[in-house]
Amino acid sequence: MLTLPLSAPGAPPPRNFIVMIADGCGSEQYTLARWYKGAPLALDTMAVGQVRTYIANSVIADSAPAATAFATGVRSGQRVIGMAPAETTLPGLPAPAEPYRPLATVAEGARLAGKSVGLVATSRLSHATPAAYLAHVPSRYQESDIMEQMLHQGATVLLGGGRRLCLPQAQGGKRGDGQDLWARLSGRGYQLPRSAEELAQAKPGKVAGFFAGSHLAAEIDRPTLAPGQPTLEAMTAKALEILDANPKGFFLMVEGSQIDWACHANDPAHLIGDLLMFDRAVQVALDFAKKDGHTLVLAFSDHNTGGMTLGNASTQIDYMTTGLEQMLAPLRAMRMSAPAIWRTMGDNPNPVKLRRALREHWGAAVSPSEAQAMIAAASQAKLYPKKYEPWFGVGEIFCRSHTVVGWTTHGHTGGDVPLFAYGPGSPHGTLDGPQLGRFTAQALGLDLKALSQRLFVEAQQAFGPERVSLRQEASGQRVVEIRRQGGAARLPLNQNRLLLDGREIALEGVVVYAEPTGKIYLPRQAVELIKAPKP
């Protein structure tokens, strides 16, 4: 089942650790990308096993608990970020000792061990997978809280999307608490590039690059619709350049976020562009690791999405004569992602507009009935707003008769996914998510249980419930107050700041609120400072 060699006898453990996550990607997606590329993938040289993906309350994983397992070594539940699950429902799994208790992550542990930490993604950085490495909330949809926590965790490199979650509504952002986190990052010495050109010019030091208000563009769309945005390959290279300056080493997580979205949409054009770009980022990491000699690279998926197959109902009868060009020709004609095509129709999508757009951007003549079915499918977006986008029907219906690519769902699937590794102490075999998390911690020399006890002390238990309160200020920002002799200590929620006796003290972790249980968690450092006699 599982083999976890950290190094050959007498060899030192890896100094640097790179985790690369192809969100929503299964074996057949890699096969399709390889055929399309016409050459081996960088990942092909690293294949070592597979990953079991189930979570605490489902055989089919959600990205939030899947990434939480990778980051904490604990199997969590649906939508949960960086916390224990509310419950476990699958046979043989123990019930959580404390539901929604925050769990220390390998990224937090690496930082406290003196290593530099970096996160890179093509989504908003507050999206589920990157969030699980630096945030702790009951629901992945609490993105405002997630972003606030992430930006107060002391990471050296943060590159991706989500700028709107850094800015207050008065400045065109999405924050309802009036905070300007962008200004706070600047005050903490971060370089704040907003384009590929500015990123290329970033100097050694802390860098927080937010290259879009929301998510970055799909790779197939980026050259024409967002040419100023950096590629995943470029962001990975710059992150490694900056992180490598720390002699104690680093931890880096890189996510190909939109592979998952492409598969949700049953969109092979979006899929191929983002998966091949992810593979180029893997090549950057692999080249670095080979040259460095002290770096371990792990690449894997959190789950499969879409149930993609090479072969569908239309090719079933003569599938044994399916030729390579028969498979690739319609895919090569696709020059835009399905969501981008949908947006070309403006506020009044209709079959005529859609047929024209598909002819122009996918090189295909769809029938009026197909176009009508695609438009009709969009109505499901109103019924299932978090599960179905208006353009999902485009790829689903198009692929049935215009490609040999098949799909079984717009959701996730529960099968094992490939595992890739390179470097000292590479694992191999069949692992599950929590094992990958514990392996990462072991490779970094971390005791995650001890770190959780250090970073997350329940405030009500430490001080008594009568002394602890959570208040919301006029701006909307929430602050924890702990009454003490001569006044109160104040700790802004989701931040690493303690306001005590006229001083502002930087804490080694953030203040976390588990709303379903009403519990507030503080770093032990804060508890000790508040309990200490006044100087």
Number of C-alpha atoms within 10 A of each C-alpha: 8 12 13 17 15 21 16 10 7 6 10 12 20 21 20 27 24 24 21 25 25 23 24 30 30 25 16 16 22 20 15 21 21 18 14 18 12 9 9 12 19 20 21 12 12 18 17 17 19 20 22 22 28 25 30 26 20 15 15 20 28 26 29 27 36 32 32 36 32 28 33 34 25 29 27 33 30 22 21 26 37 33 29 28 27 21 19 20 14 14 8 7 13 11 15 17 11 13 18 27 27 28 26 30 30 28 28 28 23 23 20 16 15 13 23 27 27 28 27 25 28 30 25 28 29 31 24 29 31 31 26 31 25 30 32 32 26 26 21 24 16 16 22 18 22 26 24 22 25 24 24 24 21 22 22 22 24 27 29 31 26 27 23 20 28 24 22 18 16 12 12 11 18 19 24 15 17 17 20 17 19 19 13 14 19 14 10 11 12 19 20 21 18 20 17 17 12 15 24 14 10 16 12 15 14 23 25 24 26 26 26 21 18 18 21 25 25 28 29 20 20 17 14 11 14 16 13 16 25 27 25 27 19 18 26 27 17 21 25 20 13 20 24 19 13 13 12 14 22 27 28 26 25 29 27 26 30 27 32 28 22 29 29 27 28 32 29 28 25 27 28 24 22 28 26 21 20 29 23 20 24 26 18 17 27 24 12 18 20 13 10 14 13 17 24 28 25 25 22 25 30 32 30 30 30 25 23 25 17 17 19 19 13 16 18 11 9 9 14 9 9 14 9 10 11 12 19 16 12 18 22 15 15 21 18 24 25 26 20 17 21 21 12 13 16 10 8 8 15 16 20 12 17 23 19 17 19 22 15 16 16 23 16 17 15 20 11 13 10 19 24 16 15 23 20 14 19 18 16 15 15 12 10 10 11 8 13 20 19 21 24 27 26 25 23 24 18 20 21 17 16 16 20 22 26 22 24 15 16 22 20 22 22 18 19 21 22 22 22 22 24 22 23 22 22 21 25 18 14 18 21 24 28 24 21 22 23 22 23 27 23 16 22 24 16 20 14 23 13 10 18 20 15 16 25 22 23 21 24 18 12 16 16 11 12 9 14 20 15 17 15 13 10 9 10 13 16 16 19 24 19 22 16 13 9 8 11 17 21 21 25 20 25 27 21 24 21 23 16 17 14 7 9 12 14 15 20 20 26 30 27 29 24 18 12 10 13 10 17 23 23 27 23 21 17 26 17 11 14 21 12 9 8 10 4
